[in-house]
Amino acid sequence: MATKEEVKKLMDDRDELDKQLADHFAILKVNNVDMETPLVDAEGFPRADIDVYAVREARNKVICKLSFPNPLTDMFEMSKQF
């Protein structure tokens, strides 16, 4: 069974993860793109109206944070059962 301190730390860690995700999605929003918007034009050249590097980096970080099993969420959900 998790103690109050452990649950508090898990909640803080999860809040930090949520903040990081929000920061990455903000980069996408500033560039008016989402996770599926093409980064090249019809001729195959990188789009000049967006920061392609920042968008690729933000997308990568979102995918990494959401794709792998998240032990924080699992532990947090388990601790709420007790």
C-alpha positions as CSV (number, residue, x, y, z in Angstrom):
1,M,0.0,0.0,0.0
2,A,1.3,3.5,-0.9
3,T,1.9,6.1,1.7
4,K,0.6,9.7,1.4
5,E,4.1,10.8,0.6
6,E,4.5,8.3,-2.2
7,V,1.1,9.3,-3.7
8,K,2.0,12.9,-3.4
9,K,5.3,12.3,-5.3
10,L,3.4,10.3,-8.0
11,M,0.9,13.1,-8.4
12,D,3.7,15.7,-8.7
13,D,5.6,13.6,-11.2
14,R,2.4,13.1,-13.2
15,D,1.7,16.9,-13.1
16,E,5.2,17.5,-14.4
17,L,4.6,15.0,-17.3
18,D,1.4,16.8,-18.1
19,K,3.2,20.1,-18.1
20,Q,5.8,18.8,-20.5
21,L,3.2,17.4,-22.8
22,A,1.4,20.8,-22.8
23,D,4.6,22.6,-23.6
24,H,5.2,20.3,-26.6
25,F,1.6,20.7,-27.9
26,A,2.0,24.5,-27.5
27,I,4.9,24.3,-30.0
28,L,2.7,22.5,-32.4
29,K,-0.1,25.1,-31.9
30,V,2.2,28.0,-32.4
31,N,3.2,26.5,-35.8
32,N,-0.5,25.8,-36.7
33,V,0.2,22.0,-37.1
34,D,-0.9,18.9,-35.3
35,M,0.7,15.4,-35.0
36,E,-0.2,14.5,-38.6
37,T,0.2,17.8,-40.6
38,P,2.7,17.3,-43.4
39,L,6.0,19.1,-42.9
40,V,6.8,19.3,-46.6
41,D,5.1,21.1,-49.4
42,A,3.6,19.6,-52.6
43,E,7.0,19.5,-54.2
44,G,8.6,17.7,-51.3
45,F,10.5,20.6,-49.8
46,P,10.4,21.5,-46.1
47,R,7.6,24.1,-45.4
48,A,9.0,27.6,-45.0
49,D,6.0,28.7,-42.9
50,I,6.8,26.5,-39.9
51,D,9.8,25.7,-37.7
52,V,10.2,22.1,-39.0
53,Y,12.9,21.3,-36.5
54,A,10.9,22.4,-33.5
55,V,7.8,20.6,-34.7
56,R,9.7,17.4,-35.4
57,E,11.3,17.5,-31.9
58,A,8.0,18.3,-30.2
59,R,6.2,15.4,-32.1
60,N,9.0,13.0,-31.1
61,K,8.8,14.0,-27.5
62,V,5.0,13.6,-27.4
63,I,5.2,10.2,-29.1
64,C,8.0,9.0,-26.7
65,K,6.0,10.2,-23.6
66,L,2.7,8.7,-24.7
67,S,3.9,5.5,-26.5
68,F,5.8,3.8,-23.7
69,P,4.0,2.3,-20.7
70,N,3.8,5.0,-18.1
71,P,4.7,3.6,-14.6
72,L,3.6,6.9,-13.1
73,T,0.0,6.5,-14.2
74,D,0.0,2.8,-13.4
75,M,1.3,3.4,-9.8
76,F,-1.0,6.3,-9.3
77,E,-4.1,4.3,-10.4
78,M,-3.0,1.4,-8.1
79,S,-2.5,3.7,-5.2
80,K,-6.0,5.2,-5.6
81,Q,-7.5,1.7,-5.0
82,F,-6.3,1.6,-1.4
